[in-house]
Amino acid sequence: MSRKKVVLLFVVLAVVALAAYLLSHRGKQASSASRGAAAAGASVPVQVSAATRGDLDLVLTLVGRVEAWSTVTLRARVSGQLQSLGFTPGAHVHKGDVLAQIDPRLLKAQLDQARGVVARDRAQLQKARADQQRYTDLLAKGFVSQADFDTYKANLAVARAALQSDLATQELAQTQLDYARIVAPFDGVVGAPLVWPGAQVTSDATDLFVLNQDDPVRVTFAIPQDSLPAVRTSLARGAVTVQATVAGDHGRPLRGTLEFIDNAVDASTSTITLKAHFDNAARRLTPGQYVQVSLPTTHLAGVVTVPVPALQSSSKGSFVFVLGADGTVQQRYVETGPAQGDRQVIDKGVAPGEQVVIEGQMLLANGARAHVAK
């Protein structure tokens, strides 16, 4: 490379280095000027919100699971061939609806036979009564012996006993025939059949289908054991309202009532199971479904709160910027309490009614001027 080219290369590098230095210096000056303006004179646009005093309910947000109020697996009470099903799988049925029918012919024949025996017993009882009455009159006149009279008296007792026994047999046969009609024990939703018409079912052994009572329902969830005292305190004041939100359901949260606290803490998870009662006439809750549960735990009375975005943190602790009436902001360190939703409890450092900055804090310093941006 010639000497002239080397000199030209050094000149170009020097120009580039000088340009980079000038740009960097101007940026630092602009940044310094901006910070100085914020601290010394220029008014920074901000958004503010007033600190308020009031009551606040702390709420636990948990995952819960919907349970049917009642669940039964229906079985046949008599053996026989399943004749028909009287429901659409997944449909809502009412108490007393016929859900299945077992072939009743054999059972009806047994009932008819029992009725015939009862009719014979009634006739024999009537004859035994007549014989006793006739022999009572003959005994009074001395035409028959006491032994003969006792025989007819015993025959009357035997006839009565036979009728009573056969009436029980008839009632049993009637009950067996009634069991051939399987009805819904309560309103609910019936699941898919577990057997189909034509199948042979065995008494008290063959599962036919599952029926769930879905109005009302229960929602089961678990809370940390540390929250249990607060929940018990809330219960002591009255009914505790529990809210449930269903994923994909855009309606308002459902409201229920806490009704059950388990009698032991799960040692493996340090949680305890709770259940809440929910009316479900609109069928928005389905057994087995997972929902988001909101449970109030502690009621804080007369606390000062600010919006959560107002709170800033540094190595010295948490602080907020308070906008004064003179248009300057004061950086004020605070003692915080619990937060709930978009509100933060301030135990010390902010008074009710003071305006705290919730947007624009990055351009502020203690004593800077600020104004509320429209």
MOQUI-V83813 format. One record per pair of residues at least 24 apart in sequence whose ideal C-beta (glycine too) atoms are under 6 Angstrom apart, sorted by sequence separation. I is the first residue (numbers start at 1). J is the second residue. D is the distance in Angstrom with one decimal. If there is no record, write none. Layout:
I;J;D / I;J;D
This chain:
132;156;4.9 / 188;212;5.2 / 254;278;5.8 / 188;213;4.3 / 189;214;5.5 / 219;244;5.5 / 128;155;4.9 / 186;213;5.2 / 128;156;4.1 / 128;159;4.1 / 322;354;5.3 / 323;355;4.5 / 311;344;5.4 / 125;159;4.1 / 242;276;4.0 / 308;342;5.4 / 322;356;5.7 / 124;159;4.8 / 307;342;5.9 / 329;364;5.4 / 331;366;3.9 / 308;344;4.9 / 320;356;4.8 / 321;357;4.1 / 125;163;5.3 / 305;343;4.2 / 306;344;5.6 / 328;367;5.8 / 329;368;5.5 / 225;265;4.9 / 305;345;5.5 / 306;346;5.8 / 321;361;5.7 / 121;162;5.0 / 328;369;5.5 / 329;370;5.1 / 121;163;3.9 / 303;345;5.1 / 304;346;4.9 / 327;369;5.3 / 321;364;5.3 / 228;272;5.8 / 121;166;5.1 / 225;270;5.1 / 246;291;5.4 / 310;356;4.2 / 224;271;5.8 / 225;272;5.9 / 244;291;4.5 / 245;292;4.4 / 323;370;5.8 / 118;166;4.9 / 304;352;5.7 / 310;358;4.8 / 117;166;4.7 / 118;167;5.8 / 222;271;4.0 / 244;293;5.6 / 309;358;4.6 / 312;361;5.8 / 306;356;5.0 / 222;273;5.3 / 243;294;4.2 / 307;358;5.1 / 118;170;5.1 / 221;274;5.9 / 242;295;5.5 / 114;169;4.9 / 115;170;5.8 / 220;275;5.1 / 114;170;3.9 / 218;275;4.9 / 219;276;4.9 / 114;173;4.3 / 219;278;5.9 / 216;277;5.8 / 217;278;5.4 / 111;173;4.0 / 216;278;5.9 / 110;173;4.8 / 111;174;5.7 / 216;279;5.1 / 217;280;4.9 / 216;280;5.6 / 215;280;4.4 / 111;177;5.3 / 214;280;5.8 / 215;281;5.6 / 231;297;5.8 / 230;297;4.1 / 217;285;5.2 / 230;298;4.7 / 107;176;5.1 / 108;177;5.9 / 107;177;4.4 / 227;297;5.3 / 221;293;4.8 / 104;177;5.9 / 107;180;5.6 / 212;287;5.2 / 104;180;4.4 / 102;180;4.3 / 101;181;5.9 / 100;182;4.2 / 98;181;5.5 / 99;182;5.3 / 98;183;5.6 / 99;184;5.7 / 96;183;5.5 / 97;184;4.7 / 95;184;5.5 / 93;184;4.8 / 95;186;5.1 / 95;187;5.5 / 94;187;5.3 / 92;189;5.5 / 93;190;5.4 / 78;176;5.4 / 78;179;4.6 / 77;179;3.8 / 78;180;6.0 / 87;190;5.2 / 89;192;4.6 / 85;193;5.9 / 100;208;5.8 / 82;195;5.9 / 84;197;5.4 / 82;197;5.2 / 82;199;5.0 / 81;200;5.6 / 82;201;5.5 / 79;202;5.2 / 79;203;4.6 / 76;201;4.4 / 78;203;5.3 / 76;203;6.0 / 75;204;5.8 / 76;206;5.7 / 75;207;5.8 / 73;207;5.2 / 74;208;5.0 / 74;209;5.9 / 73;210;5.2 / 72;211;5.3 / 71;212;5.3 / 70;213;4.0 / 68;212;3.9 / 69;213;4.4 / 68;213;5.6 / 68;214;5.9 / 69;216;5.3 / 69;217;5.7 / 66;217;5.5 / 67;218;4.5 / 66;219;5.6 / 67;220;5.6 / 64;219;4.5 / 65;220;5.3 / 64;221;3.6 / 62;221;4.7 / 66;285;4.8 / 68;287;4.0 / 66;287;5.5 / 66;289;4.5 / 65;290;5.6 / 64;291;5.2 / 64;293;3.9 / 62;293;4.6 / 61;294;5.7 / 59;294;5.1 / 60;295;4.7 / 59;296;5.2 / 60;297;5.5 / 57;296;4.6 / 58;297;5.2 / 58;298;4.3 / 57;299;5.5 / 56;300;4.5 / 55;301;5.2 / 56;303;5.6 / 53;302;6.0 / 53;304;5.2 / 51;304;5.6 / 52;305;5.9 / 51;306;4.9 / 49;307;5.0 / 48;323;5.3 / 58;338;5.7 / 58;340;5.3 / 56;340;5.8 / 51;350;4.8 / 53;352;4.0 / 51;352;5.6 / 50;353;5.8 / 51;354;5.1 / 50;355;5.8 / 51;356;5.9 / 48;355;4.3 / 48;357;5.6 / 49;358;5.0 / 46;357;4.8 / 47;358;5.3 / 47;359;3.8 / 46;360;3.6 / 44;360;5.9 / 44;363;4.7 / 44;364;6.0 / 46;370;4.7 / 48;372;5.7 / 38;363;5.2 / 39;365;4.7 / 43;369;4.5 / 44;370;4.6 / 43;370;6.0 / 43;371;4.7 / 45;373;3.6 / 39;368;5.3 / 38;368;4.9
